[in-house]
Amino acid sequence: MAPPDREATGMRRTRIQHALAVVLWVCLVAPTAGSDMHRDTESPATIQLPKPAQSGALSLEEALSRRRSTREFAPGPLSERQLSQLLWATQGITSSEGYRTAPSAGALYPLEIYVVLPIGFYHYKPDRHRLDRVSAEDLRLALYRAALEQEAIREAETVFVITAVYERMVRKYGTERSPRYVHLEAGHAAQNLLLEAVALGLGAVPMGAFHDAEVQRVLSLPRNHQPLYLIPAGKPR
């Protein structure tokens, strides 16, 4: 019997080791690489929004004529630029004095805006035009249940939450008149958001049917931030 060819044996051993290394890479490294591709969907502590544009291709008259409530949405998140425009339209600052896109009685600005995203729950800061994370959880399903199981909330990948801090108005206008001013302002802000959505080729729908206390609970809102509007938004289906 001929003695084994040591060189051939060594080559076979090298090929086996290489094959094992490939298998290990597929089992261990490949999943990590796949996760790296989705790092942009992780939940950052803050999202600095891009500077909003103050001119667009659609006139105000066209946006008004096209505005319709959209309750069915195509898959896919809004871009940071779209989020920037929608939030700026809702409560963005438009002057050095701090005035905003929506009128406010006494310029007291009682509204606080939140955004429910697949990557987390965020609070809009108009003075810095950024989103600060409140929770890293996807709260859309819990919000859907608190909002009488309206499908648009579960289907949309973005839900804007307009809340009110009534105390800011009460200091000047008292307990009787303040709620009226707060609710009028919420309507102004919501309409701004809806028209901006049209201008961006998006759809949205304002919703007032939900259990207030349950929405506050599932979103862990501060006690004095009372929810007034839920507005799902996204690409129309």
Residue pairs with C-beta under 8 A, 6 or more apart in sequence:
41 118
41 119
42 119
43 119
43 120
43 133
43 136
44 119
44 133
45 132
45 133
46 130
46 131
46 132
46 133
47 80
47 83
47 122
47 130
47 131
47 133
48 128
48 129
48 130
49 80
49 83
49 84
49 87
49 88
49 129
49 130
49 131
50 80
50 81
50 84
51 84
51 129
52 84
52 85
52 88
52 89
52 92
52 129
53 85
56 199
57 199
58 66
58 198
58 199
60 195
63 195
63 196
63 198
63 199
64 195
66 198
67 194
67 195
67 198
68 203
69 204
69 205
69 206
70 152
70 202
70 203
70 204
70 205
70 234
70 236
71 151
71 152
71 205
71 232
72 152
72 155
72 236
72 237
73 152
73 155
73 156
73 157
73 203
73 232
73 234
73 235
73 236
73 237
74 234
74 235
74 236
74 237
75 157
76 157
76 234
76 235
77 117
77 118
77 157
77 158
78 86
78 157
78 158
78 202
78 233
78 234
82 200
82 202
83 115
83 131
83 158
84 129
85 196
85 199
85 200
86 160
86 193
86 196
86 197
86 200
86 202
86 233
87 113
87 115
87 124
87 129
87 131
87 160
88 101
88 129
88 196
89 101
89 192
89 193
89 195
89 196
90 101
90 102
90 113
90 124
90 160
90 162
90 189
90 190
90 192
90 193
90 196
91 100
91 101
91 102
91 109
91 111
91 113
91 124
91 126
91 189
92 100
92 101
92 126
92 129
93 99
93 100
93 126
93 127
93 129
94 100
94 101
98 107
98 127
99 107
100 109
100 126
101 189
101 192
102 111
102 185
102 188
102 189
102 192
103 185
103 188
104 110
104 111
104 181
104 185
105 169
105 173
105 181
105 184
105 185
106 169
106 172
106 173
108 168
108 169
108 171
108 172
109 168
109 185
110 164
110 165
110 166
110 167
110 168
110 169
110 181
110 182
110 185
111 162
111 163
111 164
111 165
111 182
111 185
111 186
111 189
112 123
112 124
112 163
112 164
112 165
112 225
113 123
113 124
113 126
113 160
113 161
113 162
113 163
113 189
114 121
114 122
114 123
114 124
114 134
114 160
114 161
114 163
114 219
114 221
115 121
115 122
115 124
115 131
115 158
115 159
115 160
115 161
116 139
116 140
116 143
116 158
116 159
116 160
116 161
116 219
117 138
117 157
117 158
118 138
118 140
118 157
119 136
119 138
120 133
120 134
120 135
120 136
120 137
120 138
121 133
121 134
121 135
121 137
121 139
121 219
121 220
122 131
122 132
122 133
122 134
123 131
123 132
123 133
123 134
124 130
124 131
125 131
125 132
134 219
134 220
135 219
135 220
139 218
139 219
140 153
140 154
140 156
140 157
140 159
141 154
142 218
143 153
143 159
143 215
143 218
143 219
143 230
144 150
144 151
144 153
144 154
145 214
145 218
146 210
146 211
146 214
146 215
146 217
146 218
147 153
147 207
147 209
147 210
147 211
147 215
147 230
148 209
148 210
148 211
150 207
150 209
152 205
152 207
152 232
153 159
153 207
153 230
153 232
155 232
155 234
156 232
156 233
156 234
157 234
158 232
158 233
158 234
159 230
159 231
159 232
159 233
160 193
160 204
160 229
160 230
160 231
160 232
160 233
161 215
161 219
161 227
161 229
161 230
161 231
162 186
162 189
162 190
162 227
162 228
162 229
162 230
162 231
163 221
163 225
163 226
163 227
163 228
164 182
164 183
164 186
164 225
164 226
164 228
165 224
165 225
165 226
166 178
166 179
166 182
166 224
166 226
167 224
169 178
169 179
169 181
169 182
170 178
173 181
182 228
183 228
186 228
186 229
190 206
190 229
190 231
193 204
193 231
193 233
194 204
194 206
194 231
197 203
197 204
197 233
201 235
202 233
202 234
202 235
202 236
203 233
203 234
203 235
203 236
204 231
204 232
204 233
204 234
205 231
205 232
206 229
206 230
206 231
207 229
207 230
207 231
207 232
208 228
208 229
208 230
210 227
210 230
212 226
212 227
215 221
215 227
215 230
216 223
216 225
216 226
216 227
219 227
221 227
